[in-house]
């Protein structure tokens, strides 16, 4: 969509008709930080806009980290990333009751943790949006 053009954000429809939004890590978070970078904030603003009137949606935000740092620290960091994304969307008018968060730590890499570029891709949040049945 035009809203995410040039951001590297991928929006895809899953097999079970959920919307899956992947935020590229290099534009989302700095190493070891849960603070949202501006690019990520702007994309979340656009998603929030579309969800502001949605009372029948379920939103799951999943945080991820690269493999640097200890596993338990990464679990906490990934959840903090997801929670910060959630707080941002709620501050933009999305109903808090429809947004859940999870932290998956370093368990689901999408790229090679041996390279800086790969680690940047692994520092990300993914957002799943579905209609309530």
C-alpha positions as CSV (number, residue, x, y, z in Angstrom):
1,X,0.0,0.0,0.0
2,X,1.0,3.6,-0.5
3,X,1.2,4.1,3.3
4,X,4.2,1.8,3.6
5,X,5.9,2.5,0.3
6,X,9.6,3.0,0.7
7,X,9.7,1.9,4.3
8,X,10.7,-1.7,3.7
9,X,7.6,-2.8,5.6
10,X,6.1,-6.0,4.3
11,X,2.3,-6.5,4.6
12,X,1.0,-9.9,3.6
13,X,-2.2,-11.9,4.0
14,X,-1.7,-15.1,5.8
15,X,-3.4,-18.4,4.8
16,X,-6.0,-17.9,7.6
17,X,-6.8,-14.4,6.3
18,X,-4.8,-12.5,9.0
19,X,-2.9,-9.4,8.0
20,X,0.8,-9.9,8.9
21,X,3.0,-6.7,9.0
22,X,6.7,-7.1,9.3
23,X,8.8,-4.1,10.3
24,X,12.4,-4.3,9.2
25,X,14.7,-4.2,12.2
26,X,17.3,-1.7,10.9
27,X,14.6,0.9,10.9
28,X,12.8,-0.2,14.0
29,X,15.2,-0.5,16.9
30,X,18.8,0.2,17.9
31,X,20.9,-2.7,19.2
32,X,19.9,-3.6,22.7
33,X,17.2,-0.9,22.8
34,X,13.4,-1.1,23.0
35,X,12.9,2.5,22.0
36,X,10.9,2.9,18.8
37,X,12.8,4.6,16.0
38,X,11.0,7.3,14.0
39,X,10.4,5.1,10.9
40,X,8.7,2.5,13.1
41,X,6.6,5.1,14.9
42,X,5.4,6.5,11.6
43,X,4.3,3.1,10.3
44,X,2.6,2.3,13.6
45,X,0.8,5.7,13.3
46,X,-0.6,4.6,9.9
47,X,-1.6,1.2,11.2
48,X,-3.3,2.8,14.2
49,X,-5.2,5.1,12.0
50,X,-6.8,2.1,10.3
51,X,-7.5,0.4,13.6
52,X,-8.9,3.4,15.5
53,X,-12.5,2.5,14.7
54,X,-11.9,-1.2,14.8
55,X,-13.7,-2.8,17.7
56,X,-13.9,-6.2,16.1
57,X,-10.2,-6.7,15.4
58,X,-7.6,-8.7,17.3
59,X,-4.0,-7.4,17.2
60,X,-1.0,-9.3,18.3
61,X,2.4,-7.6,18.4
62,X,5.4,-9.9,18.6
63,X,8.8,-8.6,19.4
64,X,12.1,-10.2,18.3
65,X,15.8,-9.7,18.9
66,X,19.1,-10.6,17.3
67,X,21.2,-13.3,19.0
68,X,23.6,-10.9,20.8
69,X,23.2,-10.8,24.6
70,X,21.8,-13.5,26.8
71,X,18.7,-15.4,26.1
72,X,16.7,-14.2,29.1
73,X,17.7,-10.6,28.5
74,X,16.6,-11.0,24.9
75,X,13.2,-12.4,26.0
76,X,12.7,-9.3,28.1
77,X,13.9,-7.0,25.4
78,X,11.7,-8.5,22.8
79,X,8.6,-8.1,25.0
80,X,9.6,-4.5,25.8
81,X,9.8,-3.8,22.0
82,X,6.3,-5.3,21.5
83,X,4.9,-3.4,24.6
84,X,6.4,-0.1,23.4
85,X,4.8,-0.6,19.9
86,X,1.5,-1.4,21.7
87,X,1.7,1.7,23.9
88,X,2.4,3.8,20.8
89,X,-0.7,2.5,19.0
90,X,-2.9,2.9,22.1
91,X,-1.7,6.5,22.5
92,X,-2.9,7.0,18.9
93,X,-6.4,5.9,19.7
94,X,-6.3,2.1,19.2
95,X,-8.4,0.3,21.9
96,X,-6.0,-1.3,24.4
97,X,-8.3,-4.2,24.8
98,X,-7.8,-5.5,21.3
99,X,-3.9,-5.4,21.4
100,X,-1.9,-8.2,22.9
101,X,1.9,-8.6,23.0
102,X,4.4,-11.4,23.1
103,X,8.2,-11.5,23.2
104,X,9.9,-14.3,21.2
105,X,13.5,-13.2,22.0
106,X,16.0,-14.6,19.5
107,X,14.2,-17.8,18.8
108,X,12.8,-16.9,15.3
109,X,15.5,-15.2,13.3
110,X,14.7,-14.2,9.7
111,X,18.3,-13.6,8.8
112,X,21.8,-14.6,9.7
113,X,22.9,-13.4,13.2
114,X,26.6,-13.7,12.1
115,X,26.3,-10.5,10.1
116,X,25.4,-6.9,11.1
117,X,22.8,-6.7,8.3
118,X,21.3,-10.0,9.4
119,X,21.1,-9.0,13.1
120,X,19.4,-5.7,12.0
121,X,16.7,-7.7,10.3
122,X,16.2,-9.9,13.4
123,X,15.5,-6.8,15.6
124,X,11.9,-6.4,14.7
125,X,8.3,-6.4,15.6
126,X,5.7,-8.3,13.7
127,X,2.0,-7.4,13.9
128,X,-0.8,-9.8,13.2
129,X,-4.2,-8.3,12.6
130,X,-7.4,-10.5,12.4
131,X,-11.1,-10.0,12.5
132,X,-12.9,-11.3,15.6
133,X,-15.1,-14.1,14.5
